[in-house]
């Protein structure tokens, strides 16, 4: 369904989101950023104290032709996304794939994610 990519970056959430969005292309788009379990993008709360460890959730932008279920993310799309982030100088420190099994979500939602 998507991927959580964890970054080590010294930045504020809006700047980090802009940097990620400017660097990425393809079918995966940034959905949210959390820091210490708190959603910090979109809808940034200025009072949130952030550290240099960010979780960035990416999901497919749209269904492919003929698909009626949410789009499945292909391995090549994930590798392309990682390459784009690396080329932009973003330090990827961990990844977690987001899976469904038998049509059921098998990953935790981020704060405020529906």
C-alpha beads as a LAMMPS data file, in Angstrom:
LAMMPS data file: protein, C-alpha beads

114 atoms
113 bonds

1 atom types
1 bond types

-500.0 500.0 xlo xhi
-500.0 500.0 ylo yhi
-500.0 500.0 zlo zhi

Masses

1 110.0

Atoms # bond

1 1 1 0.000 0.000 0.000
2 1 1 2.925 2.314 0.663
3 1 1 6.040 2.805 2.694
4 1 1 7.175 4.653 5.779
5 1 1 10.617 6.127 5.252
6 1 1 12.487 7.352 8.293
7 1 1 14.888 10.240 7.780
8 1 1 17.621 11.806 9.871
9 1 1 17.332 15.516 9.096
10 1 1 17.826 18.836 10.847
11 1 1 14.869 20.821 9.593
12 1 1 11.409 22.063 10.370
13 1 1 8.434 20.008 9.102
14 1 1 7.349 22.392 6.331
15 1 1 10.862 22.782 4.942
16 1 1 11.398 19.018 5.072
17 1 1 8.068 18.367 3.300
18 1 1 8.918 20.894 0.580
19 1 1 12.330 19.345 0.104
20 1 1 10.849 15.836 -0.149
21 1 1 8.102 16.895 -2.555
22 1 1 10.611 18.712 -4.755
23 1 1 12.844 15.651 -4.906
24 1 1 10.267 12.943 -5.540
25 1 1 8.565 11.905 -8.729
26 1 1 6.548 8.924 -9.805
27 1 1 3.431 7.323 -8.360
28 1 1 4.288 7.682 -4.651
29 1 1 3.394 10.879 -2.831
30 1 1 4.068 12.168 0.651
31 1 1 0.961 11.739 2.840
32 1 1 2.180 12.737 6.283
33 1 1 5.212 13.341 8.451
34 1 1 5.383 12.416 12.128
35 1 1 7.994 13.159 14.737
36 1 1 8.073 11.190 18.002
37 1 1 4.602 9.843 17.104
38 1 1 3.028 13.264 16.589
39 1 1 1.751 14.368 13.195
40 1 1 3.699 17.468 12.185
41 1 1 2.806 17.718 8.471
42 1 1 0.429 18.612 6.973
43 1 1 -1.212 20.877 9.531
44 1 1 1.948 21.733 11.425
45 1 1 1.568 22.585 15.088
46 1 1 4.268 25.097 15.987
47 1 1 4.348 24.000 19.628
48 1 1 5.500 20.449 18.759
49 1 1 9.110 19.936 19.843
50 1 1 10.778 17.946 17.066
51 1 1 13.941 15.869 16.989
52 1 1 16.039 14.865 13.962
53 1 1 14.176 11.555 13.392
54 1 1 11.210 11.868 10.988
55 1 1 8.701 9.276 9.736
56 1 1 7.512 10.122 6.240
57 1 1 4.541 8.105 4.923
58 1 1 4.213 7.633 1.173
59 1 1 1.275 6.075 -0.643
60 1 1 0.334 5.633 -4.285
61 1 1 -1.221 8.706 -5.876
62 1 1 -3.925 6.856 -7.793
63 1 1 -5.231 3.527 -8.997
64 1 1 -3.834 2.132 -12.195
65 1 1 -6.085 1.569 -15.208
66 1 1 -8.686 -1.097 -14.518
67 1 1 -7.999 -1.425 -10.771
68 1 1 -10.932 -1.163 -8.388
69 1 1 -8.994 -1.737 -5.156
70 1 1 -6.467 0.667 -3.628
71 1 1 -3.279 0.574 -5.687
72 1 1 -0.483 -1.780 -4.757
73 1 1 2.942 -0.211 -4.644
74 1 1 5.539 -1.994 -6.731
75 1 1 9.077 -2.649 -5.495
76 1 1 10.533 -0.625 -8.390
77 1 1 8.473 2.402 -7.270
78 1 1 9.917 2.147 -3.755
79 1 1 13.456 1.828 -5.095
80 1 1 12.890 4.839 -7.358
81 1 1 11.621 6.877 -4.408
82 1 1 14.635 5.914 -2.300
83 1 1 16.949 6.897 -5.164
84 1 1 15.256 10.316 -5.467
85 1 1 15.602 10.959 -1.740
86 1 1 19.249 9.894 -1.811
87 1 1 19.985 12.161 -4.800
88 1 1 18.438 15.051 -2.839
89 1 1 20.874 14.404 0.015
90 1 1 18.220 13.130 2.434
91 1 1 19.528 10.554 4.915
92 1 1 17.264 7.476 4.896
93 1 1 17.846 5.506 8.102
94 1 1 15.007 2.964 7.998
95 1 1 12.033 1.813 5.934
96 1 1 8.828 -0.061 6.766
97 1 1 6.513 -1.350 4.051
98 1 1 2.774 -0.842 4.534
99 1 1 0.840 -4.034 3.800
100 1 1 -2.721 -5.285 3.637
101 1 1 -3.552 -8.967 3.946
102 1 1 -6.876 -10.324 2.730
103 1 1 -8.024 -6.743 2.229
104 1 1 -7.284 -5.738 5.829
105 1 1 -4.818 -2.981 6.759
106 1 1 -1.884 -4.468 8.702
107 1 1 -0.071 -1.279 9.675
108 1 1 -0.779 1.420 12.241
109 1 1 -2.349 4.683 11.186
110 1 1 -0.504 7.871 11.967
111 1 1 -2.038 10.481 14.255
112 1 1 -5.008 12.057 12.470
113 1 1 -4.805 9.637 9.552
114 1 1 -8.158 8.186 8.540

Bonds

1 1 1 2
2 1 2 3
3 1 3 4
4 1 4 5
5 1 5 6
6 1 6 7
7 1 7 8
8 1 8 9
9 1 9 10
10 1 10 11
11 1 11 12
12 1 12 13
13 1 13 14
14 1 14 15
15 1 15 16
16 1 16 17
17 1 17 18
18 1 18 19
19 1 19 20
20 1 20 21
21 1 21 22
22 1 22 23
23 1 23 24
24 1 24 25
25 1 25 26
26 1 26 27
27 1 27 28
28 1 28 29
29 1 29 30
30 1 30 31
31 1 31 32
32 1 32 33
33 1 33 34
34 1 34 35
35 1 35 36
36 1 36 37
37 1 37 38
38 1 38 39
39 1 39 40
40 1 40 41
41 1 41 42
42 1 42 43
43 1 43 44
44 1 44 45
45 1 45 46
46 1 46 47
47 1 47 48
48 1 48 49
49 1 49 50
50 1 50 51
51 1 51 52
52 1 52 53
53 1 53 54
54 1 54 55
55 1 55 56
56 1 56 57
57 1 57 58
58 1 58 59
59 1 59 60
60 1 60 61
61 1 61 62
62 1 62 63
63 1 63 64
64 1 64 65
65 1 65 66
66 1 66 67
67 1 67 68
68 1 68 69
69 1 69 70
70 1 70 71
71 1 71 72
72 1 72 73
73 1 73 74
74 1 74 75
75 1 75 76
76 1 76 77
77 1 77 78
78 1 78 79
79 1 79 80
80 1 80 81
81 1 81 82
82 1 82 83
83 1 83 84
84 1 84 85
85 1 85 86
86 1 86 87
87 1 87 88
88 1 88 89
89 1 89 90
90 1 90 91
91 1 91 92
92 1 92 93
93 1 93 94
94 1 94 95
95 1 95 96
96 1 96 97
97 1 97 98
98 1 98 99
99 1 99 100
100 1 100 101
101 1 101 102
102 1 102 103
103 1 103 104
104 1 104 105
105 1 105 106
106 1 106 107
107 1 107 108
108 1 108 109
109 1 109 110
110 1 110 111
111 1 111 112
112 1 112 113
113 1 113 114
